[in-house]
Amino acid sequence: MLILDSNFSRDDLAFLRTLAEAGRHPQLTCGPYFLAAGLVYAVASFLTWGLSLVGTPLATRAILWTWIASTIAWGPILWWLSRCETHIAGATATINHAISTVWTGMGQAMGVLFLCCAILTWRLETPVPWTVLPSIILAVYGAGWTATGLISRQGWMRLMAIGSLAAAILLAFVSGRPETFFVYGGVLVLLLVVPGWWMVRKGARVS
């Protein structure tokens, strides 16, 4: 009969207990996506704010290309994050697949909304569709945070949802002013960069 060393048995049981806990409460893998997306589009927002202060036709065209460039840059970043995610424990958990599906669908919807607003601005020769876009995007973020909070059962995410919806209303009041995209950039930092950074730090401590 094989007699196991008591220290080995204790360590082995602790390891199995950790695996069981990870199975019940897998690490959420959406943090890096929130952090990266928040940084990319917050920078684009602050650049838009700066260009809007110039007020020349060239600056107006530069604003459009700023957002196009940001969206193009997001493509390879998204691909790289997806590759890195496969090495994270719990990445294949159902909860992470569900959250990924929610935000993937939202990302596609926001891309179409951006395209529609650009077309309407060009066809109608008015910046009104463009100026309401931040409020629409933040409302979509509110829906995403609500779904993510319900799926993950983490109450703080519902606060992010409330913050997104409140910010959407706030931006409607400042819409059309030069500071609109400055406020929008700050909101993205608070609602994407900060929680994304916190989730990444939390995941690093767990691993």
C-alpha positions in Angstrom: 0.0 0.0 0.0 1.4 3.4 -1.1 1.6 5.9 1.7 1.6 9.5 0.5 3.6 12.2 2.1 1.2 14.4 4.2 2.5 17.6 2.7 2.1 16.3 -0.8 -1.4 15.3 -0.1 -2.3 18.6 1.4 -0.8 20.5 -1.6 -2.6 18.2 -4.0 -6.0 18.7 -2.3 -5.4 22.5 -2.3 -4.6 22.4 -6.0 -7.8 20.4 -6.8 -9.8 22.8 -4.6 -8.5 25.7 -6.7 -9.4 24.0 -9.9 -12.9 23.4 -8.6 -13.3 27.0 -7.6 -12.0 28.1 -11.0 -14.7 26.0 -12.6 -17.5 27.6 -10.6 -16.1 31.1 -10.8 -14.0 31.3 -14.0 -11.8 34.4 -14.6 -13.6 36.9 -16.9 -11.5 37.5 -20.0 -13.2 40.7 -21.2 -11.0 43.1 -19.2 -8.2 43.4 -21.8 -10.8 44.2 -24.5 -12.4 46.9 -22.4 -9.0 48.4 -21.6 -7.8 48.4 -25.2 -11.0 49.6 -26.8 -11.3 52.4 -24.2 -7.8 53.6 -24.9 -8.2 53.5 -28.7 -11.4 55.4 -28.9 -10.7 57.7 -26.0 -7.6 58.9 -27.8 -9.7 59.3 -31.0 -12.3 61.3 -29.0 -9.7 63.7 -27.5 -8.1 64.2 -31.0 -11.6 64.9 -32.3 -12.1 67.5 -29.6 -8.8 69.1 -30.4 -9.5 69.2 -34.2 -13.0 70.6 -33.6 -11.5 73.6 -31.9 -9.7 74.4 -35.2 -12.9 74.7 -37.1 -11.5 74.5 -40.6 -12.8 72.3 -43.5 -9.5 70.4 -43.4 -9.9 69.7 -39.7 -13.4 68.5 -40.3 -12.2 65.9 -42.8 -9.4 65.0 -40.4 -12.0 64.2 -37.7 -13.6 61.6 -40.0 -10.3 60.0 -40.9 -9.3 60.0 -37.2 -12.3 57.6 -36.5 -11.7 55.6 -39.6 -8.0 55.1 -38.6 -9.0 54.2 -35.0 -11.4 51.5 -36.3 -8.8 50.1 -38.6 -6.3 50.1 -35.8 -8.7 48.2 -33.6 -8.8 45.3 -36.0 -5.3 43.9 -35.4 -5.6 44.8 -31.7 -8.7 42.7 -31.5 -7.0 39.8 -33.3 -4.0 39.9 -31.0 -6.2 40.0 -27.9 -8.2 37.0 -29.2 -4.9 35.1 -29.7 -3.7 35.9 -26.2 -7.1 34.9 -24.7 -6.6 31.3 -25.6 -3.8 31.0 -23.0 -5.9 32.4 -20.1 -7.5 29.9 -17.7 -11.2 29.9 -18.0 -11.3 31.4 -21.5 -13.4 28.5 -22.8 -15.9 28.8 -20.0 -19.5 29.3 -21.0 -19.8 32.6 -19.2 -16.9 34.0 -21.2 -18.4 32.8 -24.4 -21.7 34.4 -23.5 -20.1 37.8 -22.7 -18.0 37.6 -25.8 -21.1 37.0 -27.9 -22.8 40.0 -26.4 -20.0 42.4 -27.0 -19.2 41.0 -30.5 -22.8 41.7 -31.5 -22.7 45.1 -30.0 -19.4 45.9 -31.8 -21.0 45.0 -35.1 -24.0 47.1 -34.3 -21.9 50.1 -33.3 -19.8 49.8 -36.5 -23.0 49.9 -38.6 -24.3 52.9 -36.6 -21.0 54.7 -37.3 -21.3 54.0 -41.0 -25.0 55.1 -41.1 -24.2 58.4 -39.3 -21.4 59.1 -41.7 -23.6 58.4 -44.7 -26.4 60.6 -43.3 -24.0 63.4 -42.5 -22.7 63.3 -46.1 -26.1 62.9 -47.8 -28.0 65.5 -45.7 -25.0 67.9 -45.4 -25.6 68.3 -41.7 -23.5 67.3 -38.7 -26.6 66.4 -36.6 -26.3 62.6 -37.2 -22.7 62.7 -36.2 -23.3 64.7 -33.1 -25.8 62.3 -31.7 -23.6 59.2 -32.3 -21.8 59.4 -28.9 -25.1 59.2 -27.0 -26.2 56.3 -29.1 -23.0 54.4 -28.6 -23.1 55.0 -24.8 -26.7 53.7 -24.7 -25.5 50.6 -26.5 -22.7 50.3 -23.9 -25.3 50.5 -21.2 -27.1 47.5 -22.7 -23.8 45.7 -22.9 -22.9 46.3 -19.3 -26.4 45.3 -18.2 -26.1 42.0 -20.0 -22.6 41.4 -18.8 -23.6 42.1 -15.2 -26.6 39.7 -15.4 -24.5 37.0 -17.0 -21.6 37.3 -14.5 -23.7 38.2 -11.5 -21.4 41.1 -10.6 -23.2 44.1 -9.2 -20.6 46.7 -10.0 -21.2 46.1 -13.7 -24.7 47.3 -13.3 -23.3 50.5 -11.9 -21.3 50.8 -15.2 -24.6 50.3 -17.1 -26.3 53.1 -15.1 -23.2 55.3 -15.7 -23.3 54.6 -19.4 -27.0 55.5 -19.7 -26.6 58.6 -17.6 -23.6 59.7 -19.7 -25.7 59.2 -22.9 -28.3 61.6 -21.6 -25.5 64.1 -20.4 -23.9 64.1 -23.9 -27.3 64.9 -25.5 -27.3 68.2 -23.5 -23.8 69.1 -24.7 -24.2 67.7 -28.2 -23.0 70.1 -30.9 -20.5 71.9 -28.7 -16.7 71.5 -29.1 -16.4 69.9 -25.7 -18.8 67.1 -26.6 -16.0 64.7 -27.6 -13.8 65.8 -24.7 -16.6 64.6 -22.4 -17.1 61.5 -24.5 -13.4 60.6 -24.2 -13.5 61.1 -20.4 -16.6 58.9 -20.2 -14.8 56.1 -22.2 -11.9 56.3 -19.7 -14.2 55.9 -16.8 -16.5 53.3 -18.2 -14.0 51.2 -20.3 -10.4 51.9 -19.4 -10.7 52.0 -15.6 -12.9 48.8 -15.3 -10.8 47.0 -17.9 -7.6 47.9 -16.1 -9.1 46.7 -12.8 -10.2 43.4 -14.3 -6.7 42.8 -15.9 -5.1 43.5 -12.5 -7.5 41.2 -10.7 -6.9 38.5 -13.3 -3.1 38.9 -12.9 -3.5 38.5 -9.1 -5.6 35.3 -9.5 -3.2 33.7 -11.9 
